[in-house]
Amino acid sequence: MSFSKLIEIANGSGGTLYLMAILMLVELTVIIERLRHLSSMESHGASLIALLAGNPVLRSDELASAAERHADLPHVKLFGVALGEAAASSHEAAAGHLEEVLMHEVPMLDRKLWVLDTVITLAPLLGLFGTIIGMFGAFSVLGDIQNGAGQVTGGIAEALLATASGLLIAMIGLFFFNLLNTKVRVIVHQMETLKVMLLNRRADTAGRAAVGMLRA
């Protein structure tokens, strides 16, 4: 199919194919940006969990170094709270401060995904609208007795291109929307895991310090 024919079909759809091209561009932009960002966040979050897993007690120097290396991660906000928490504060107070960070950071993880959700819903509806407009043009040639049937058949096939395009955009968007939501859930689980690990190691560190004082 030539480029001029595609332009003709797009014009016959009432301009909806042009709008769907814009939707496709927006969809791909959000997918690429979020996929790179969340994948990087997930990978670095796993490295922070591995760091704590290898250290049974909290080491301020290691936490500070990790926080500096991954300053753009929401996970690091938990490290900042752990470093700033007073040694005399209770376990419940430390848990409350860490939970406060989680409640603040988690809603920021799925930003821009609403755009993808909107495209998934809008694209099939827009495609159907373009098909209906194309049908009007297809049936307008029925007055031509000799060629009317062939023109109507070709016109319907071209009109259905709008619906097919809308469904394709929605299917691509739905796949990556679910994938990105899965990554968000993994990152939230990582932050919950880090919270528990920090609290456990804080308690262990305090316990060892108390034992050392008794022995002294």
N, C-alpha and C positions, 0 to 999 in steps of 0.2 A: 504494500500500500504506500503510495507516494505521499510526500509531505503536504502537497497541495490538497490531496484528498482528505487527509487528517484535519487540515484547517477547515475544509468544507463541512466535515462531520461535526467538528467542534462548534462551528457557527450554527449548524442546524440544531444543536442541542440547547440553544438559547444561552450559550456561554457557560453552561454548567461544567463542561469538560475543562475549561480554563480554570474554574474555581477548584475543581478536583486536582488539577496539576499543582495548584498552590497548596492544597491540603496535603498532597503527597510530599511536597518539599518541606513543609512544616513538620510532618510526621517523621521524616528521615532525619531532620535536624535534631529533634528532641531525642529520638532513639539513639543516634550516634553520641550526642553529648552526654546523656544520662548513662548510657551503657559504659562509656569510658570512665565516667566519674565514679559510678557505683562499683564497677569492677575493681578500680584502683583502691577505693575505700575498703572493700571487702578483703582484698589481698593484704593491705597494710594492717587491717584489724586482726587478721589471723596471725600476723607477725607479732603484734602486741600481746596477744593471748599466749603465744609460744614463749615470749620473754618472761611473762609472769609465771608460766608453768615451770620454767627452769629455775625459779627463785622462790624458795619456801618462805622467805621473809622479805619485807619491803626494804628496798635500798633506795634512798632518796636520790643518790647520784645517778643510778640507772633510770629511775623514773623521769628525772629531769632531762637526761640525755634523750630518752625516747620521746618525751614531749616536745623537745626542740626539733627533732628530726621529722616528726609527724604533726607539726603545729596546725595544719589545716584539717585534721581529722576530728570528728565529734567525739571519738573515743578518748582523745587526749584531754578533753575537758574533765573526764573522770580522774585522770592522773593528776590534774591540777588541784582538784578537790582533795585527793588523797595526800598530796604534798602539803597543802595548806591547812589540813585538819590538825587541830591541837592534839598533842599526845594524851592530854588528860580528858578529852571529850569521850563521851560514852559511845558504845557500839551503835545504839539506836540513833544518836545524833549524827554520826558519820553516815549511817545508812540513809537517813533522811536527806542529807546534803547530796549524796550521790543520786538518789532518786529524783531530786529536784533537777539535777543536770539532765537526767534521762528524759524527764517530762518536757524540758525545754528543747532538747536537741532532736528527739525522734520525729516530731511533726515536720521538721525541715528536710527530712530524708526524701520524702516523696513529692517535693515541689516539682512543678512542670509536668508531672504525670497526668494532671487534670487536662492538659492540652491534648495529650495522646488519647485519653478517654473520650474527649469531645470529638476528635477526628473519627474515632471508631464508630461513634453513634451517628455523626453527621454525614459521612461519606456515602453509605448506602441510601440514605434518604435523598441526598443530592443527586445520586445516580438515578434513582427512580424518577425524580422530578425531570431530569434531562431526557429520560426515555419517553416520558409522557409528552414533553414538548416535541421530541422527534417524531412521535406517532402522529401528531397533528399534521406535520409536514408530509409524512408518508401517505396519509389518507386523503390529502388534498389533491392528489393526482388521479383520483378514481374517475374523474370526468373523461380521461383519455381511455376510450374503450379498447383500443388496440394494445397499448403499452401499459395500461393502468395496473394490471395485476403484477407484472414484473417489477414495476417501479415501487409498488407498495411492499412487495416482499423484500426488495433491496433496502427500502427505507426503514422497515421494521428491524432488519439485521443491523443497520447502522445505529438505530435508536437504542437497541439493546446494549451497544458498546458502553453507553453511559452507566447502565446498571452493573455491567461486568466490571468496569473500572472502579466503581464505588465499593463493590464487594471485595475486590482485590486489595484496595487500600485498607479496608476494615480488617481483612484477614491478617495482613502483614502487621498492622497496628495491634491487633489482639494478641498475637503471638509474643511480640516484644513487650507489650503492656504486662502480661502475666510474668514474663521473664524478669522484668525490672521490679515488679512487686515482690517476686521471690527474693531478689537480691536485697531489697529493703528489709524484708523479714529476717534474712540472714544477718544483716548488719545490726538490726535491733537485738537479735539474740547474742551477737558478739558483745554488744555493750552491756547487756544483762549479765553475761558471763564475766566480763571484766569487773563489773560492780561486785559480784559475789567473791571473785578471786581477791580483789583489793581488800574487802572486808575481812575475809578469812586470814589473809597475810598480815593485816593490821592487828588482828587479835593474836595471831601467833607471835608477832614481833613483841607485842606488849607482854605476852606470857613469858617469853624468853627473857625479857628485860627484868621482869619481876623475880624470876628464878635466879637470875644473876645477882640481884640485889640481896636476896635471902642468903645465898651462898657466901656473899662477901661479908 
